[in-house]
Amino acid sequence: MHIERLALTNYRNYPSLDLSFSPKINVLIGENAQGKTNIMEAIYVLSMAKSHRTSNDRELIRWEQEYAKIEGEIQRKYGRLPLELTISKKGKKAKVNHLEQNRLSLYIGQLNVVMFAPEDLNLVKGSPQIRRRFLDMEIGQISPVYLHDLLTFQKVLKQRNAILKENRGKLDFHDVMFDIYTEQYVQVAVEIIRKRFYFMELLQKWAEPIHKGISRGLEQLKVSYGTLKELDSGQTVEEMEKIISQKLHEAKRRELERGVTLVGPHRDDLHFFVNGYDIQTYGSQGQQRTTALSLKLAEIELVKQEVGETPVLLLDDVLSELDDYRQSHLLNTMQGQVQTFVTTTNISGIDHETIRHAELFEVDAGTVFKRE
């Protein structure tokens, strides 16, 4: 798949913008704070209906405007697909092929993107929350059902936590609604964990050989899903539900002391091992960056396998963060295979055949023009 056209209205620093793109490589060149990343973000929002930079949708709307609109013409293997997302203070409206969708989960997945930005280098060494977000966003692209389960989980978790907070400090208590919420919580938690196990197995399958290639055959990457140690991907739904229910029962007194739910997928993590060593603790910065790059390149293959089409790759100011060898490996991988958007302040430092055949766009203070 690829993006043929992107149109913005009242988005960030763009009152109006309409661009057509190459199905191969598109490079956005300009100084910092001119609007390069805003275009990348708009493509991401068009795909995921949320930003990778902020959780406050109002920040996406141009100053003193009522709404922002992103329109895209997407070319998929079955033909052209118009997408439209309008963001206002009242919420979001999404259209697929000019038809409004009553749920965002029905919209997400029409355009698949893989974003690689400098903050993604923190995927390995950053907080567990960053890695859970990575899991949720990527699984959501290939499984709309997962997004629905995730929303249900967050809602039930909030309700369960409210009762725990209300009864905080009690040694024990009996509440029918709490028992109902706990039962619902266990059921949806299992669905999330099962999908995460499946995703991690696919990610491992693709990331291991990619990492081996980048490390010149010297390193073997192992990615594991850190959930309750009693759980594994081979268990039935019933077996998982029984384990989580038991763990919640054992944790009830501690939950009442703290007023929050202590067991479940909102506390899970990812673990990375290179040649058997935990690189989150013992790895060099180079190994951590190679792992992050391997995961992003593995995402491309994973989405391609699951969806049947190659996703769009967004490289937001990340080439400058990679050394020449990793940079060349990334550029070689994407060459001719995936539509790619690259932002940079200067292309002179990128010595690669791919860039020499790219479509170049100059970005300056919210205006964009194609370099001939």
Long-range contacts (C-beta under 8 A, 24 or more apart in sequence): 1-74, 1-75, 1-76, 1-77, 1-111, 1-112, 1-309, 1-310, 1-311, 1-312, 1-339, 2-74, 2-75, 2-312, 2-339, 3-43, 3-72, 3-73, 3-74, 3-75, 3-111, 3-312, 3-339, 4-73, 4-74, 4-75, 4-80, 5-71, 5-72, 5-73, 6-39, 6-42, 6-43, 6-46, 6-70, 6-71, 6-72, 7-69, 7-70, 7-71, 7-72, 8-39, 8-42, 8-68, 8-69, 8-70, 8-71, 9-67, 9-68, 9-69, 9-71, 10-61, 10-62, 10-65, 10-66, 10-67, 10-68, 10-69, 11-38, 11-42, 11-60, 11-61, 11-62, 11-68, 11-69, 11-70, 12-38, 12-41, 12-42, 12-60, 12-62, 12-68, 13-38, 13-62, 13-365, 13-366, 14-38, 14-62, 14-366, 15-62, 15-366, 17-368, 19-361, 19-368, 21-339, 21-341, 21-359, 22-339, 22-358, 22-359, 23-75, 23-339, 24-336, 24-339, 24-340, 24-357, 24-358, 24-359, 25-334, 25-339, 25-340, 25-342, 25-354, 25-355, 25-357, 25-358, 25-359, 26-339, 26-340, 26-341, 26-342, 26-358, 26-359, 26-361, 27-341, 27-342, 27-343, 27-344, 27-347, 27-355, 27-358, 27-359, 27-360, 27-361, 28-341, 28-342, 28-343, 28-344, 28-361, 28-363, 28-368, 29-343, 29-344, 29-345, 29-346, 29-347, 29-360, 29-361, 29-362, 29-363, 29-371, 30-343, 30-345, 30-362, 30-363, 30-364, 31-345, 31-364, 32-345, 34-363, 34-364, 34-365, 34-366, 35-363, 35-365, 35-366, 35-368, 36-316, 36-317, 36-343, 36-363, 37-316, 37-317, 37-343, 39-341, 39-343, 39-363, 39-368, 40-115, 40-117, 40-314, 40-316, 40-341, 40-343, 42-70, 43-72, 43-113, 43-312, 43-314, 43-341, 44-113, 44-115, 44-314, 45-70, 45-85, 45-87, 46-70, 46-72, 46-83, 46-85, 46-111, 47-108, 47-110, 47-111, 47-112, 47-113, 47-141, 47-312, 48-108, 48-113, 48-137, 48-140, 48-141, 49-85, 49-92, 49-94, 49-104, 49-107, 49-108, 52-115, 52-117, 52-137, 57-87, 57-92, 58-89, 60-87, 61-87, 61-88, 61-89, 72-111, 74-110, 74-111, 76-309, 77-308, 77-309, 81-110, 83-107, 83-110, 83-111, 103-148, 104-147, 105-144, 105-145, 105-147, 105-148, 105-151, 106-144, 108-140, 108-141, 108-144, 108-147, 109-140, 109-141, 109-142, 109-144, 109-307, 111-312, 112-141, 112-142, 112-303, 112-307, 112-309, 112-311, 112-312, 113-141, 113-311, 113-312, 113-313, 113-314, 114-296, 114-299, 114-300, 114-303, 114-311, 114-312, 114-313, 114-314, 115-314, 115-316, 116-293, 116-296, 116-313, 116-314, 116-315, 116-316, 116-318, 117-314, 117-316, 117-317, 117-318, 118-316, 118-317, 118-318, 118-321, 120-292, 120-296, 120-318, 121-288, 121-289, 121-292, 121-318, 121-321, 123-291, 123-292, 123-295, 124-272, 124-279, 124-280, 124-283, 124-288, 124-291, 124-292, 125-280, 125-288, 128-267, 128-268, 128-269, 128-270, 131-269, 131-270, 132-265, 132-266, 132-268, 132-269, 134-270, 134-295, 135-196, 135-199, 135-268, 135-270, 138-199, 138-299, 138-302, 139-195, 139-196, 139-199, 141-303, 141-311, 142-199, 142-302, 142-303, 142-306, 142-307, 143-195, 145-195, 146-192, 146-195, 149-188, 149-191, 149-192, 149-195, 150-192, 152-184, 152-188, 153-185, 153-188, 153-189, 153-192, 153-264, 153-265, 153-266, 156-181, 156-184, 156-185, 156-188, 157-185, 157-261, 157-264, 157-266, 160-185, 160-261, 161-259, 161-260, 161-261, 164-255, 164-256, 164-258, 164-259, 164-260, 164-261, 165-259, 165-260, 167-256, 168-256, 168-257, 168-258, 168-259, 169-256, 169-257, 170-256, 171-253, 171-256, 172-252, 172-253, 172-256, 173-256, 182-245, 182-248, 185-248, 185-261, 185-264, 186-241, 186-244, 186-245, 186-248, 187-241, 189-244, 189-264, 189-265, 190-237, 190-240, 190-241, 190-244, 192-265, 193-227, 193-231, 193-240, 193-265, 193-268, 194-233, 194-237, 194-240, 196-225, 196-227, 196-265, 196-268, 197-225, 197-232, 197-233, 198-233, 199-302, 200-224, 200-225, 200-270, 201-233, 202-302, 202-305, 202-306, 203-295, 203-298, 203-299, 203-302, 206-297, 206-298, 206-301, 206-302, 207-294, 207-295, 207-297, 207-298, 210-294, 210-297, 210-298, 210-301, 211-274, 211-290, 211-291, 211-294, 213-329, 214-290, 214-293, 214-294, 214-325, 214-326, 214-329, 215-290, 219-274, 219-275, 219-287, 219-290, 220-274, 220-275, 221-272, 221-273, 221-274, 221-291, 221-294, 222-272, 222-273, 222-274, 222-276, 223-270, 223-271, 223-272, 223-273, 223-295, 224-270, 224-271, 224-273, 225-268, 225-270, 225-271, 226-268, 226-269, 226-270, 226-271, 227-265, 227-268, 228-263, 286-323, 289-321, 289-322, 289-326, 290-326, 293-322, 293-326, 293-329, 293-330, 297-330, 297-333, 300-333, 300-338, 310-337, 310-338, 310-339, 311-338, 312-338, 312-339, 312-340, 312-341, 313-338, 313-339, 313-340, 313-341, 314-340, 314-341, 315-340, 315-341, 315-342, 315-343, 316-343, 317-343, 317-344, 317-345, 319-344, 319-350, 320-344, 320-345, 320-349, 327-352, 328-352, 331-355
